[in-house]
Amino acid sequence: MLRVVKVLMLISVQKIFNPIKNDQGFSLIEILVALVLAALIFLAVPSSDHVQRHRDLKTAIDDIERAVKFASNESVLRNSVVRLRLSLDKTPTEYTVEYGPPGNLPLPDLPQKSQKSLAEEKKEKEMRTRLDQQFNKVEEFEDIKHEFSHYVTVLGMATTSQKELMKEGEANLYFFPTGEKDGGIIVLSTNEEIAYIEIAPFLSETRSYFETIKSSGVAKLEDVLQTKLEEVYKEWLTR
C-alpha cells in the first residue's frame, strides 16, 4: 500500500513539473502545490512501524483469547484446575498453560499487598511455592514457545480471585473442571496504543478493547500508560 501511494505521488509531481513544451519554467504556485501535495500524501500514510505495532498488539490479544479457550477446555478434559500463567518480568513477556492435580484444588486466600506484614509475606511465598509445585506445563501447548512481540508490553493483570493489580512477577488466571474460571483483565500496550481484554468468570466469552494513547507532549509515555492502566483497572473493579 505504501509503495503504491509513493508511486502515485511521484506521478502527480511529474505531471506538475513536466518541462515538455514549457520554456518558461515553473511558477511559484506550481512548486508550492507540488510540495503541499507531497506532504499531504506522506502524512496520510501511516509508517510501516506503526502498522506493525498495531498488528502485533492485535495478535497478542488474539493469542490470549485462544489460550483462555484452550485452558478452559483443558480443565474440563483433565478434570483438574488449569491456569494461564504470564511471566511479567520476562522481555518479551512469555505465557504458558499449566495443569494441577485431579479434582478441585483449593487456592490459598492471598491478602492485598498493603495489608501484609513481613511474616505474612513469608507465609505467602511459602504457599505460592507449594502451589506452584503442584502444576505442570501442558505438553500440547508447549510445542511452540509462546511470547508476545517485543513491541508489546503487558502493563498489568488482575483477577477475581486476587483483585490486586499485578505488574510484575508471575500472574495466574485459574480455570476449574466445573467450567468456571477466574474473571480477569489483562492490559497491554505499544508506544501508540493501549488494549485490554476482559475475561468473564462464568461465560465462555472475552471482550477486547483498543484505544489510541493521547499524550499532551509534556507527560512521559510511561506515566501516561500507568495513568491509563489505573483508570482501566478501577473501572473493571466496579463491574
N, C-alpha and C positions, 0 to 999 in steps of 0.2 A: 504493500500500500504506500509506504513512504517513498519507494523508488518511483512509482507511477506518478505521484504528486510532484516529485522533483523534475521528472521529465516534462510534465505539463507546464511547470513553471518556466523551464528553460525555453520551451516552445513559445510561450507567451512573451517572454522577454525578447526572444529573437525577432518576433513579429514587430515589436515596438522599435527595436534597434536595427531592423533590416536596412542596410545602406543602399540597396539597389535602387538606381534611378533617383537618388536623393543626394544631390550635390551640395545641399545647404546644411548638411549635418543634422544634429538633433537639437530640439528646443529644450529649454529648462523644464518645461511642463512634462515633456515626454520622459525625461530622465527621472523626474520625481515620481511619476506614475509607475514606472518600472520598479523603482526602489520600494515604493509602498506595496506594490503587488507581491514582490518577493518576500517582504517582511510578513505580510498577512498570511501567505501560504505556509511559511515556516512556523508561524505561531499557531496555525490551525492544526498542524500535525504533531501529535504527542511524540516525545522521544521514545526510542526503542527500549531504553532502560525503564521508563515509566510503565510502558505496556508490559514488559517482562515482570516487573514487581507486582503489578496488579494480577497478572496471570498466576504468579507463584502464590500470592495470598489466597486467591480463589481455589487453587489446587490444595493448599493446606486445609482450608475449611472443608472441602470435599473429602479429603483423606480422613479427617476427624469423623465426619459423618459415617463413612464406611467402617471405620474402626469401632464406632459406637454400635452399629448394627451387628458387626462381627462378634463383638464381646457379648452383646445381649443374647445372640443365638448360641454362642459357645457355652454360656452359663446354663442355659436350659438343657443343652445336649449333654453336658458333663455332670449336670445336677450338682453344681458347686458354685461358690462365689468366684466371679471373674472380675478383674479390674483392668481399666485402661490407665496406664502409668506414663506420665510425662516427666522427662528429666529436664527441668527448667534451667539447671546450671550448665548444661552442655550447649556448645555452639558448633553447628546448628542444633536446635532442640530435637531430641530423639523421643520416640514413644514406642511402647510395647503393650501387648495384651498378655496377661498372666492369669493362671487359674490356681485356686486353692484346693483344700481337701473336699471330698464329697460332703454334701449336706449344706446347711445354712450356717456358715461360720459367723459367730457374733463378732462385731467390730468394737474395738475399745472406744470409750467416750473420751475424746481428747479435748481439754479445756482451751479457751482462747489464749493467745499469747499474752495479752495484757493481764490475764488472771493467773499466770503461772509463777510459782516460786522456783528457786533453784532445785529443790527436792522434787517438785512436780515435773520440771523439765527433764531431770534424770530419769524419773519413772516413765515419762512419756517416751523417751528414747529407747528404753528397755522394751516397752510394749511394742513400739514400731519395729524393733529388731526381731522380736518373737513373731510378729505378724508377717513380716517380710519373708521369714524363713519358711512359712507355710505356702508360699506362692512360687510357681514355676512358669517360665515363659511358654506360651503356646507355640509348638513347633511349626504348625502350618502358617502362623503369622510371621515367623522369623525367617522364612525363605528369602525375604527381601529386607534390607536394612531400611527401617522407617525413620525418616528425619525430614524436617522442613527445610526449605530453601534458606540459604544464608541471607537472603533479602528479608525473610520473615522472622519476626521476634514474637515470642509468647510473652505478653505483658503480665498475665496473671490468670488464675483459675480459682473458682470457689464451687463448693458442692453443698447439697442439703445436709449431708452427714457432718460436714465440717465447714461452717459458713465463713470461717476466716479466709480472707483473700490471700492466696498463696502466690508469691512472686519468685520464690527460689526453692531449691531442693527437689524432692520427688512429690509430685501431685498425683492423686489417685481418684478415679471415678469408678465406683463399685456397681456390679450387676449381680442379681440374685436369681437362683433357679426358679423362683416363683414367677419370674417375668418382670419383677420390679427392678428399679435401678435408682441410683443417686440422680437427683436433679442437679444440674450444674450449669456453669457458664465458663467459657474459655475465651479469652480476649487476645487477639493477635494484631500485629501492625507491620507496616512498612514505613518508609520515610514520608510517604504522602497519604497514607490511608490506614484506617483502623477497621477491624472486622471482629465480630464476636458471634459465637454460636451458643445457643441455649438448648439444653437437653431436658426434656420433660421427664419427670420421675415415673409416671405411670403410663404414659403413652409412647408408642413406638415412633416418635417424631422428633425432629430437631428443627430449629429455626435459626437462620443466619442473617446477619445484617452487615452492610458495608457503609462506611462514611468517610468522606474526604476530610483530611486534617486541615483545620483552619488556624493558621498562625498569624499573629499580629506583626511578626518580624522582629519583635523585641524579646519575647519569651524563647527560651531554649526548646528545641524539639522534644527533648526528654521530659521537660516539665509539662509541656502541652499533652504529651502522651499519658503521663501519670495522672494529670487532672482529668482527662477523658476516661481513663481506666476507673478512677474512683466514682465518677458520675455513673458509668455503666453498671458498676458493681452495686452501688446504693439503689439504683433503680431496680435491679434484679432482686435485691433483698425484699423490696416492697411487694413483689408479685406473689 
